[in-house]
Amino acid sequence: MKSVDPPVRIPMLLLIGLVSFGPLSTDLYLPSLPQIGERFAADPSQVQLTLSVFLAGFAISMLGYGPLSDRFGRRPVLIGALVLYTLASIACMLATSIEALIVARFFQALGGCAGPVLGRAIVRDVHGAERSAQVLSTLAMAMALAPAIGPVLGGVLTQAYGWTSNFALLSLFGVVMLLGVLLQLQETNRHLDREALRPFQFLANYRSLVRQRTYVGYVGVVTCGYAAIFSFISGSSYTLIDGLGLSPLQFGFCFSAVVLGFMAGSFLASRLHGSMATDRQIRLGTQVMLLAGCLSAGLAWAGVHSIASIVGPMALVLIGCGLTLPNSMARGIAPFPRMAGAASALMGFVQMAGAALVGLFVGAFQDGSPHAMATAIALCGLGAALSYRLIHPVAEPASAAE
């Protein structure tokens, strides 16, 4: 499919902002998790729920945003979602108990998830199947600035003004993005589906997607890759701050060093387009994730607990994620121009639901050591490698001809 006619131009900065809602909303306040626990006298598993519930809200609302945008268009759905996100961010800032913060985080996710779901669909609308992978790789590389800068900025804000300042900044981000959509975003969905919200059509669209073996394979790779990242998100602040004694700001710099791995992998994926088939890039990425994940778990269970033994292997895992995630997202959505929203939504739902479950596992067994986190990362690497086996027999011969 070629670009829409007349051509629609969407500012790259706006797209980066849309797909950054997830990482910015989770990573910015990571340095403040121990402080939140102290403020509300909550144990680590309760505080970790502010992360897992956020992902659960992301997952649930993704199933609705895809069909809604297929029916009514990307722009009006985004506007409503960003209003909700901004109000919920303010509620997070004003929370007076851990329970209130958890509930506010859920509604924050309901609004924020429209950004990445519809951002990917907008890229598919504008650039078609052929260029989507390259554009998404470029977006992923730029988007990695959010988790790279977020924890450092969050550490500075937490030390200077306390944990609520992080949610004040997220509220401001919501307002800025809302203005950006109102002023800069044209409608990109030129194939409005009037049947998209009918229950039988709604279910039929998702049923047809899960019957596609390669789609399921791409979803599996994306889910395991993001779950590996979320394992680190869930456990790193306790492992590095409580376990190794780092300050919130020092933690932010360590987290940013890990994110550089994702930026490197995304940059490599962008450079390899045209010289290496997309599915071969995905295979390489899953292999890197598996090997680095096993290294992380091996060091953790061998009793090697240091900044280098935690940050180094995880940076390698994120190099693999940078190669696999944007490519798998683009390849999974590409065959469905009239269901791009639904395909993106279902992929995002499984991705977030899987990561939330892994986060609960890490939180349940959190003891200040890297054991639970590293084990989860290794298992996610194995899952990504196995998911690729669903793609390889069918997709790789075709990909070689790209």
C-alpha positions as a LaTeX table, in Angstrom:
\begin{tabular}{lrrr}
\hline
Residue & $x$ (\AA) & $y$ (\AA) & $z$ (\AA) \\
\hline
Met1 & 0.00 & 0.00 & 0.00 \\
Lys2 & 1.33 & 3.44 & $-0.92$ \\
Ser3 & 1.07 & 6.57 & 1.17 \\
Val4 & $-2.37$ & 8.16 & 1.42 \\
Asp5 & $-3.46$ & 10.59 & $-1.27$ \\
Pro6 & $-3.40$ & 13.51 & $-0.70$ \\
Pro7 & $-0.23$ & 13.00 & 1.34 \\
Val8 & $-0.45$ & 13.51 & 5.07 \\
Arg9 & 2.59 & 14.79 & 6.94 \\
Ile10 & 2.84 & 14.18 & 10.66 \\
Pro11 & 5.65 & 15.90 & 12.62 \\
Met12 & 8.15 & 13.27 & 13.76 \\
Leu13 & 8.42 & 14.97 & 17.16 \\
Leu14 & 4.68 & 14.48 & 17.70 \\
Leu15 & 4.93 & 10.78 & 16.81 \\
Ile16 & 7.86 & 10.36 & 19.19 \\
Gly17 & 5.80 & 11.95 & 21.95 \\
Leu18 & 2.82 & 9.69 & 21.28 \\
Val19 & 4.79 & 6.45 & 21.42 \\
Ser20 & 6.68 & 7.68 & 24.51 \\
Phe21 & 3.67 & 7.73 & 26.82 \\
Gly22 & 4.35 & 4.21 & 28.07 \\
Pro23 & 8.07 & 4.43 & 28.88 \\
Leu24 & 7.86 & 7.99 & 30.22 \\
Ser25 & 4.92 & 7.16 & 32.50 \\
Thr26 & 6.73 & 4.15 & 33.97 \\
Asp27 & 10.39 & 5.18 & 33.96 \\
Leu28 & 10.22 & 8.77 & 35.19 \\
Tyr29 & 9.08 & 7.85 & 38.71 \\
Leu30 & 11.16 & 4.68 & 39.16 \\
Pro31 & 13.75 & 6.40 & 41.39 \\
Ser32 & 10.92 & 7.41 & 43.73 \\
Leu33 & 9.48 & 3.92 & 44.31 \\
Pro34 & 11.30 & 3.38 & 47.63 \\
Gln35 & 10.25 & 6.89 & 48.73 \\
Ile36 & 6.62 & 6.16 & 47.82 \\
Gly37 & 6.81 & 3.01 & 49.93 \\
Glu38 & 8.08 & 5.00 & 52.89 \\
Arg39 & 5.49 & 7.75 & 52.43 \\
Phe40 & 2.53 & 5.34 & 52.47 \\
Ala41 & 4.09 & 2.63 & 54.70 \\
Ala42 & 3.68 & 0.17 & 51.81 \\
Asp43 & 5.78 & $-2.91$ & 51.14 \\
Pro44 & 7.57 & $-3.41$ & 47.78 \\
Ser45 & 4.85 & $-5.66$ & 46.37 \\
Gln46 & 2.21 & $-2.96$ & 46.99 \\
Val47 & 4.34 & $-0.24$ & 45.45 \\
Gln48 & 5.08 & $-2.49$ & 42.49 \\
Leu49 & 1.32 & $-2.64$ & 41.86 \\
Thr50 & 1.52 & 0.98 & 40.69 \\
Leu51 & 3.52 & $-0.43$ & 37.77 \\
Ser52 & 1.59 & $-3.65$ & 37.12 \\
Val53 & $-1.82$ & $-1.97$ & 37.40 \\
Phe54 & $-0.63$ & 0.68 & 34.96 \\
Leu55 & 0.25 & $-2.06$ & 32.46 \\
Ala56 & $-3.06$ & $-3.80$ & 33.09 \\
Gly57 & $-4.90$ & $-0.57$ & 32.29 \\
Phe58 & $-2.76$ & $-0.19$ & 29.19 \\
Ala59 & $-3.61$ & $-3.71$ & 28.08 \\
Ile60 & $-7.36$ & $-3.47$ & 28.67 \\
Ser61 & $-7.85$ & $-0.13$ & 26.93 \\
Met62 & $-5.74$ & $-1.14$ & 23.94 \\
Leu63 & $-8.45$ & $-3.58$ & 22.91 \\
Gly64 & $-10.89$ & $-0.69$ & 22.69 \\
Tyr65 & $-8.73$ & 2.04 & 21.17 \\
Gly66 & $-7.87$ & 0.05 & 18.05 \\
Pro67 & $-11.48$ & $-0.56$ & 16.92 \\
Leu68 & $-12.55$ & 2.91 & 18.09 \\
Ser69 & $-9.92$ & 4.54 & 15.89 \\
Asp70 & $-10.76$ & 2.22 & 12.99 \\
Arg71 & $-14.35$ & 3.43 & 13.27 \\
Phe72 & $-14.06$ & 7.14 & 14.17 \\
Gly73 & $-10.49$ & 8.02 & 13.20 \\
Arg74 & $-7.22$ & 8.44 & 15.07 \\
Arg75 & $-7.49$ & 12.16 & 15.92 \\
Pro76 & $-10.76$ & 12.38 & 17.94 \\
Val77 & $-9.92$ & 9.24 & 19.92 \\
Leu78 & $-6.49$ & 10.64 & 20.79 \\
Ile79 & $-7.94$ & 13.94 & 21.99 \\
Gly80 & $-10.32$ & 12.25 & 24.43 \\
Ala81 & $-7.61$ & 9.90 & 25.69 \\
Leu82 & $-5.12$ & 12.69 & 26.35 \\
Val83 & $-7.68$ & 14.63 & 28.41 \\
Leu84 & $-8.16$ & 11.52 & 30.57 \\
Tyr85 & $-4.40$ & 11.01 & 30.91 \\
Thr86 & $-3.82$ & 14.58 & 32.09 \\
Leu87 & $-6.59$ & 14.45 & 34.70 \\
Ala88 & $-5.39$ & 11.09 & 36.02 \\
Ser89 & $-1.80$ & 12.36 & 36.27 \\
Ile90 & $-3.02$ & 15.22 & 38.46 \\
Ala91 & $-4.89$ & 12.66 & 40.61 \\
Cys92 & $-1.63$ & 10.68 & 41.02 \\
Met93 & 0.12 & 13.81 & 42.23 \\
Leu94 & $-2.62$ & 14.46 & 44.79 \\
Ala95 & $-2.96$ & 10.85 & 46.04 \\
Thr96 & $-3.05$ & 10.47 & 49.83 \\
Ser97 & $-2.72$ & 6.66 & 50.06 \\
Ile98 & $-1.10$ & 3.85 & 48.11 \\
Glu99 & $-4.57$ & 2.59 & 47.15 \\
Ala100 & $-5.53$ & 5.97 & 45.70 \\
Leu101 & $-2.26$ & 6.12 & 43.76 \\
Ile102 & $-2.87$ & 2.63 & 42.33 \\
Val103 & $-6.37$ & 3.59 & 41.17 \\
Ala104 & $-5.14$ & 6.87 & 39.65 \\
Arg105 & $-2.36$ & 5.00 & 37.84 \\
Phe106 & $-4.98$ & 2.70 & 36.31 \\
Phe107 & $-6.89$ & 5.64 & 34.84 \\
Gln108 & $-3.63$ & 7.26 & 33.76 \\
Ala109 & $-2.95$ & 4.11 & 31.75 \\
Leu110 & $-6.44$ & 4.15 & 30.22 \\
Gly111 & $-5.64$ & 7.54 & 28.72 \\
Gly112 & $-1.96$ & 7.11 & 27.97 \\
Cys113 & $-2.14$ & 3.86 & 26.03 \\
Ala114 & $-3.84$ & 5.58 & 23.08 \\
Gly115 & $-0.50$ & 7.23 & 22.26 \\
Pro116 & 1.55 & 4.14 & 21.31 \\
Val117 & $-1.39$ & 2.17 & 19.87 \\
Leu118 & $-2.56$ & 4.93 & 17.57 \\
Gly119 & 0.95 & 6.23 & 16.96 \\
Arg120 & 1.87 & 2.88 & 15.36 \\
Ala121 & $-1.41$ & 2.84 & 13.43 \\
Ile122 & $-0.73$ & 6.39 & 12.17 \\
Val123 & 2.69 & 5.29 & 10.90 \\
Arg124 & 0.99 & 2.40 & 9.07 \\
Asp125 & $-1.65$ & 4.78 & 7.64 \\
Val126 & 0.92 & 7.24 & 6.31 \\
His127 & 3.86 & 5.09 & 5.27 \\
Gly128 & 2.22 & 1.82 & 4.24 \\
Ala129 & 3.57 & $-1.68$ & 4.75 \\
Glu130 & 6.92 & $-1.19$ & 3.03 \\
Arg131 & 8.35 & 1.74 & 5.02 \\
Ser132 & 6.65 & 1.17 & 8.38 \\
Ala133 & 9.44 & $-1.01$ & 9.78 \\
Gln134 & 12.11 & 1.57 & 8.99 \\
Val135 & 10.05 & 4.47 & 10.38 \\
Leu136 & 9.22 & 2.53 & 13.55 \\
Ser137 & 12.89 & 1.67 & 14.05 \\
Thr138 & 13.77 & 5.36 & 13.76 \\
Leu139 & 10.95 & 6.21 & 16.18 \\
Ala140 & 12.15 & 3.55 & 18.61 \\
Met141 & 15.66 & 4.96 & 18.60 \\
Ala142 & 14.36 & 8.48 & 19.30 \\
Met143 & 11.75 & 7.18 & 21.75 \\
Ala144 & 14.52 & 5.58 & 23.81 \\
Leu145 & 15.44 & 9.09 & 24.93 \\
Ala146 & 12.39 & 8.97 & 27.23 \\
Pro147 & 13.60 & 6.04 & 29.37 \\
Ala148 & 17.21 & 7.26 & 29.05 \\
Ile149 & 16.45 & 10.75 & 30.35 \\
Gly150 & 13.41 & 9.90 & 32.46 \\
Pro151 & 15.05 & 8.12 & 35.42 \\
Val152 & 17.83 & 10.72 & 35.63 \\
Leu153 & 15.31 & 13.57 & 35.58 \\
Gly154 & 13.09 & 11.62 & 37.98 \\
Gly155 & 16.04 & 11.12 & 40.32 \\
Val156 & 16.80 & 14.84 & 40.31 \\
Leu157 & 13.14 & 15.75 & 40.93 \\
Thr158 & 12.74 & 13.12 & 43.65 \\
Gln159 & 15.81 & 14.29 & 45.57 \\
Ala160 & 14.89 & 17.97 & 45.21 \\
Tyr161 & 11.09 & 18.03 & 45.47 \\
Gly162 & 9.83 & 14.56 & 46.39 \\
Trp163 & 7.93 & 11.89 & 44.48 \\
Thr164 & 4.90 & 14.06 & 43.61 \\
Ser165 & 7.02 & 16.25 & 41.33 \\
Asn166 & 7.30 & 13.36 & 38.86 \\
Phe167 & 3.55 & 13.26 & 38.38 \\
Ala168 & 3.43 & 17.05 & 38.09 \\
Leu169 & 5.78 & 16.75 & 35.13 \\
Leu170 & 3.67 & 13.97 & 33.60 \\
Ser171 & 0.60 & 16.22 & 33.92 \\
Leu172 & 2.44 & 18.93 & 32.01 \\
Phe173 & 3.49 & 16.41 & 29.37 \\
Gly174 & $-0.16$ & 15.43 & 28.90 \\
Val175 & $-1.16$ & 19.05 & 28.34 \\
Val176 & 1.66 & 19.64 & 25.83 \\
Met177 & 0.79 & 16.51 & 23.85 \\
Leu178 & $-2.91$ & 17.40 & 23.84 \\
Leu179 & $-2.08$ & 20.80 & 22.33 \\
Gly180 & 0.20 & 19.09 & 19.80 \\
Val181 & $-2.57$ & 16.77 & 18.63 \\
Leu182 & $-5.09$ & 19.62 & 18.43 \\
Leu183 & $-2.75$ & 21.83 & 16.40 \\
Gln184 & $-0.57$ & 19.45 & 14.40 \\
Leu185 & $-2.34$ & 16.12 & 13.80 \\
Gln186 & $-4.38$ & 15.58 & 10.66 \\
Glu187 & $-6.67$ & 12.58 & 10.40 \\
Thr188 & $-4.76$ & 9.70 & 8.77 \\
Asn189 & $-7.35$ & 6.93 & 8.72 \\
Arg190 & $-8.82$ & 7.00 & 5.22 \\
His191 & $-10.48$ & 3.58 & 5.61 \\
Leu192 & $-13.05$ & 4.19 & 8.35 \\
Asp193 & $-14.70$ & 0.88 & 9.17 \\
Arg194 & $-18.34$ & 1.40 & 10.13 \\
Glu195 & $-18.55$ & $-2.21$ & 11.28 \\
Ala196 & $-15.48$ & $-2.08$ & 13.56 \\
Leu197 & $-17.46$ & $-1.64$ & 16.80 \\
Arg198 & $-20.18$ & $-4.17$ & 16.13 \\
Pro199 & $-19.67$ & $-7.04$ & 18.59 \\
Phe200 & $-19.50$ & $-9.80$ & 16.00 \\
Gln201 & $-17.20$ & $-7.81$ & 13.72 \\
Phe202 & $-15.13$ & $-6.79$ & 16.73 \\
Leu203 & $-14.59$ & $-10.42$ & 17.71 \\
Ala204 & $-14.22$ & $-11.58$ & 14.10 \\
Asn205 & $-11.36$ & $-9.14$ & 13.53 \\
Tyr206 & $-9.45$ & $-10.39$ & 16.56 \\
Arg207 & $-10.25$ & $-14.02$ & 15.74 \\
Ser208 & $-8.88$ & $-13.63$ & 12.23 \\
Leu209 & $-5.69$ & $-12.12$ & 13.65 \\
Val210 & $-4.96$ & $-14.91$ & 16.13 \\
Arg211 & $-5.41$ & $-17.49$ & 13.36 \\
Gln212 & $-2.41$ & $-16.03$ & 11.54 \\
Arg213 & 0.63 & $-18.03$ & 12.63 \\
Thr214 & 3.17 & $-15.36$ & 11.73 \\
Tyr215 & 1.15 & $-12.65$ & 13.50 \\
Val216 & 1.11 & $-14.75$ & 16.66 \\
Gly217 & 4.86 & $-15.24$ & 16.32 \\
Tyr218 & 5.52 & $-11.51$ & 16.02 \\
Val219 & 3.25 & $-10.83$ & 18.99 \\
Gly220 & 5.17 & $-13.42$ & 21.02 \\
Val221 & 8.51 & $-11.80$ & 20.22 \\
Val222 & 7.21 & $-8.33$ & 21.12 \\
Thr223 & 5.62 & $-9.58$ & 24.34 \\
Cys224 & 8.70 & $-11.43$ & 25.56 \\
Gly225 & 10.99 & $-8.54$ & 24.61 \\
Tyr226 & 8.91 & $-5.99$ & 26.48 \\
Ala227 & 8.46 & $-8.35$ & 29.43 \\
Ala228 & 12.26 & $-8.59$ & 29.69 \\
Ile229 & 12.44 & $-4.79$ & 29.78 \\
Phe230 & 9.67 & $-4.61$ & 32.36 \\
Ser231 & 11.43 & $-7.17$ & 34.54 \\
Phe232 & 14.27 & $-4.68$ & 34.82 \\
Ile233 & 11.84 & $-1.79$ & 35.34 \\
Ser234 & 10.10 & $-3.69$ & 38.15 \\
Gly235 & 13.15 & $-4.90$ & 40.01 \\
Ser236 & 16.00 & $-2.52$ & 39.25 \\
Ser237 & 15.18 & 0.25 & 41.75 \\
Tyr238 & 15.04 & $-2.19$ & 44.66 \\
Thr239 & 18.09 & $-4.14$ & 43.46 \\
Leu240 & 20.24 & $-1.07$ & 42.85 \\
Ile241 & 18.93 & 1.34 & 45.49 \\
Asp242 & 17.99 & $-0.98$ & 48.36 \\
Gly243 & 20.33 & $-3.85$ & 47.51 \\
Leu244 & 23.47 & $-1.99$ & 46.42 \\
Gly245 & 22.86 & 1.32 & 48.20 \\
Leu246 & 22.73 & 3.67 & 45.19 \\
Ser247 & 21.04 & 7.07 & 45.44 \\
Pro248 & 18.00 & 7.86 & 43.24 \\
Leu249 & 20.18 & 9.95 & 40.95 \\
Gln250 & 22.86 & 7.25 & 40.68 \\
Phe251 & 20.11 & 4.77 & 39.87 \\
Gly252 & 18.89 & 7.09 & 37.12 \\
Phe253 & 22.31 & 7.09 & 35.46 \\
Cys254 & 22.53 & 3.28 & 35.67 \\
Phe255 & 19.09 & 2.94 & 34.12 \\
Ser256 & 20.05 & 5.34 & 31.34 \\
Ala257 & 23.17 & 3.28 & 30.62 \\
Val258 & 20.95 & 0.25 & 30.09 \\
Val259 & 18.63 & 2.20 & 27.78 \\
Leu260 & 21.61 & 3.07 & 25.59 \\
Gly261 & 21.53 & $-0.59$ & 24.62 \\
Phe262 & 18.02 & $-0.17$ & 23.21 \\
Met263 & 19.09 & 2.95 & 21.34 \\
Ala264 & 22.03 & 1.04 & 19.86 \\
Gly265 & 19.83 & $-1.86$ & 18.80 \\
Ser266 & 17.23 & 0.44 & 17.24 \\
Phe267 & 19.94 & 2.40 & 15.43 \\
Leu268 & 21.42 & $-0.86$ & 14.13 \\
Ala269 & 17.98 & $-2.01$ & 12.95 \\
Ser270 & 17.45 & 1.27 & 11.10 \\
Arg271 & 20.87 & 1.00 & 9.42 \\
Leu272 & 20.38 & $-2.65$ & 8.45 \\
His273 & 17.17 & $-2.04$ & 6.49 \\
Gly274 & 17.93 & $-2.72$ & 2.88 \\
Ser275 & 20.98 & $-4.87$ & 3.61 \\
Met276 & 19.51 & $-7.50$ & 5.96 \\
Ala277 & 16.02 & $-8.97$ & 5.73 \\
Thr278 & 13.74 & $-7.83$ & 8.55 \\
Asp279 & 13.07 & $-11.33$ & 9.86 \\
Arg280 & 16.79 & $-12.05$ & 10.00 \\
Gln281 & 17.21 & $-8.96$ & 12.16 \\
Ile282 & 14.49 & $-10.29$ & 14.46 \\
Arg283 & 16.22 & $-13.68$ & 14.69 \\
Leu284 & 19.53 & $-12.00$ & 15.57 \\
Gly285 & 17.80 & $-9.92$ & 18.23 \\
Thr286 & 16.14 & $-12.92$ & 19.89 \\
Gln287 & 19.48 & $-14.73$ & 20.00 \\
Val288 & 21.15 & $-11.76$ & 21.69 \\
Met289 & 18.28 & $-11.52$ & 24.20 \\
Leu290 & 18.53 & $-15.21$ & 25.08 \\
Leu291 & 22.31 & $-15.26$ & 25.53 \\
Ala292 & 22.40 & $-12.01$ & 27.53 \\
Gly293 & 19.45 & $-13.10$ & 29.67 \\
Cys294 & 21.20 & $-16.37$ & 30.54 \\
Leu295 & 24.35 & $-14.39$ & 31.41 \\
Ser296 & 22.34 & $-12.14$ & 33.72 \\
Ala297 & 20.73 & $-15.08$ & 35.52 \\
Gly298 & 24.01 & $-16.99$ & 35.74 \\
Leu299 & 25.81 & $-14.08$ & 37.39 \\
Ala300 & 22.93 & $-13.43$ & 39.78 \\
Trp301 & 22.71 & $-17.03$ & 41.01 \\
Ala302 & 26.51 & $-17.29$ & 41.19 \\
Gly303 & 26.41 & $-14.50$ & 43.78 \\
Val304 & 28.02 & $-11.85$ & 41.57 \\
His305 & 25.99 & $-8.82$ & 42.62 \\
Ser306 & 27.43 & $-5.54$ & 41.37 \\
Ile307 & 26.51 & $-2.62$ & 39.15 \\
Ala308 & 28.46 & $-4.12$ & 36.25 \\
Ser309 & 26.93 & $-7.61$ & 36.60 \\
Ile310 & 23.42 & $-6.12$ & 36.54 \\
Val311 & 23.74 & $-3.22$ & 34.09 \\
Gly312 & 26.08 & $-4.90$ & 31.55 \\
Pro313 & 23.98 & $-7.98$ & 30.65 \\
Met314 & 20.77 & $-5.92$ & 30.68 \\
Ala315 & 22.25 & $-3.44$ & 28.19 \\
Leu316 & 22.94 & $-6.41$ & 25.89 \\
Val317 & 19.35 & $-7.63$ & 26.35 \\
Leu318 & 18.12 & $-4.22$ & 25.26 \\
Ile319 & 20.32 & $-4.30$ & 22.16 \\
Gly320 & 18.39 & $-7.43$ & 21.21 \\
Cys321 & 15.10 & $-5.72$ & 22.05 \\
Gly322 & 16.04 & $-2.77$ & 19.84 \\
Leu323 & 16.51 & $-5.15$ & 16.94 \\
Thr324 & 13.32 & $-7.12$ & 17.55 \\
Leu325 & 10.57 & $-4.87$ & 18.91 \\
Pro326 & 10.11 & $-2.21$ & 16.18 \\
Asn327 & 10.67 & $-4.76$ & 13.42 \\
Ser328 & 8.21 & $-7.25$ & 14.90 \\
Met329 & 5.60 & $-4.54$ & 15.47 \\
Ala330 & 5.84 & $-3.37$ & 11.87 \\
Arg331 & 5.86 & $-6.89$ & 10.39 \\
Gly332 & 2.93 & $-7.95$ & 12.54 \\
Ile333 & 0.71 & $-5.02$ & 11.56 \\
Ala334 & 1.77 & $-4.68$ & 7.90 \\
Pro335 & $-0.58$ & $-7.28$ & 6.32 \\
Phe336 & $-3.72$ & $-5.62$ & 7.77 \\
Pro337 & $-4.26$ & $-2.12$ & 6.28 \\
Arg338 & $-7.98$ & $-2.14$ & 7.09 \\
Met339 & $-7.45$ & $-3.52$ & 10.59 \\
Ala340 & $-4.25$ & $-1.67$ & 11.48 \\
Gly341 & $-5.81$ & $-0.30$ & 14.67 \\
Ala342 & $-7.12$ & $-3.70$ & 15.75 \\
Ala343 & $-3.85$ & $-5.46$ & 14.90 \\
Ser344 & $-1.84$ & $-2.87$ & 16.83 \\
Ala345 & $-4.28$ & $-3.00$ & 19.76 \\
Leu346 & $-4.25$ & $-6.78$ & 20.11 \\
Met347 & $-0.47$ & $-6.87$ & 19.90 \\
Gly348 & $-0.26$ & $-4.16$ & 22.56 \\
Phe349 & $-2.78$ & $-5.93$ & 24.79 \\
Val350 & $-0.82$ & $-9.18$ & 24.85 \\
Gln351 & 2.46 & $-7.26$ & 25.22 \\
Met352 & 1.27 & $-5.31$ & 28.25 \\
Ala353 & $-0.63$ & $-8.18$ & 29.87 \\
Gly354 & 2.42 & $-10.42$ & 29.60 \\
Ala355 & 4.69 & $-7.75$ & 31.05 \\
Ala356 & 2.26 & $-7.10$ & 33.92 \\
Leu357 & 2.30 & $-10.79$ & 34.87 \\
Val358 & 6.09 & $-10.86$ & 34.78 \\
Gly359 & 6.16 & $-7.71$ & 36.91 \\
Leu360 & 3.95 & $-9.38$ & 39.51 \\
Phe361 & 6.38 & $-12.31$ & 39.60 \\
Val362 & 9.37 & $-10.02$ & 40.13 \\
Gly363 & 7.52 & $-8.04$ & 42.81 \\
Ala364 & 6.37 & $-11.15$ & 44.66 \\
Phe365 & 9.89 & $-12.53$ & 44.99 \\
Gln366 & 11.68 & $-9.21$ & 45.46 \\
Asp367 & 14.24 & $-9.44$ & 48.27 \\
Gly368 & 16.78 & $-6.79$ & 47.26 \\
Ser369 & 18.84 & $-9.28$ & 45.25 \\
Pro370 & 18.79 & $-9.59$ & 41.43 \\
His371 & 17.64 & $-13.24$ & 41.55 \\
Ala372 & 13.97 & $-12.81$ & 40.60 \\
Met373 & 14.65 & $-10.05$ & 38.09 \\
Ala374 & 17.47 & $-11.88$ & 36.31 \\
Thr375 & 15.54 & $-15.17$ & 36.20 \\
Ala376 & 12.55 & $-13.44$ & 34.62 \\
Ile377 & 14.80 & $-11.78$ & 32.03 \\
Ala378 & 16.35 & $-15.12$ & 31.05 \\
Leu379 & 12.92 & $-16.77$ & 30.70 \\
Cys380 & 11.73 & $-13.87$ & 28.54 \\
Gly381 & 14.74 & $-14.33$ & 26.26 \\
Leu382 & 13.88 & $-18.00$ & 25.90 \\
Gly383 & 10.26 & $-17.12$ & 25.13 \\
Ala384 & 11.32 & $-14.66$ & 22.41 \\
Ala385 & 13.55 & $-17.28$ & 20.76 \\
Leu386 & 10.73 & $-19.84$ & 20.82 \\
Ser387 & 8.24 & $-17.32$ & 19.42 \\
Tyr388 & 10.54 & $-16.69$ & 16.49 \\
Arg389 & 10.13 & $-20.35$ & 15.53 \\
Leu390 & 6.50 & $-19.56$ & 14.67 \\
Ile391 & 7.70 & $-16.94$ & 12.18 \\
His392 & 10.73 & $-18.61$ & 10.63 \\
Pro393 & 9.19 & $-21.52$ & 8.70 \\
Val394 & 6.69 & $-19.22$ & 6.93 \\
Ala395 & 8.06 & $-15.68$ & 7.00 \\
Glu396 & 11.79 & $-15.99$ & 6.42 \\
Pro397 & 11.72 & $-17.15$ & 2.77 \\
Ala398 & 9.48 & $-14.20$ & 1.93 \\
Ser399 & 11.59 & $-11.79$ & 3.94 \\
Ala400 & 14.68 & $-12.72$ & 2.01 \\
Ala401 & 13.10 & $-11.18$ & $-1.03$ \\
Glu402 & 12.46 & $-7.82$ & 0.61 \\
\hline
\end{tabular}
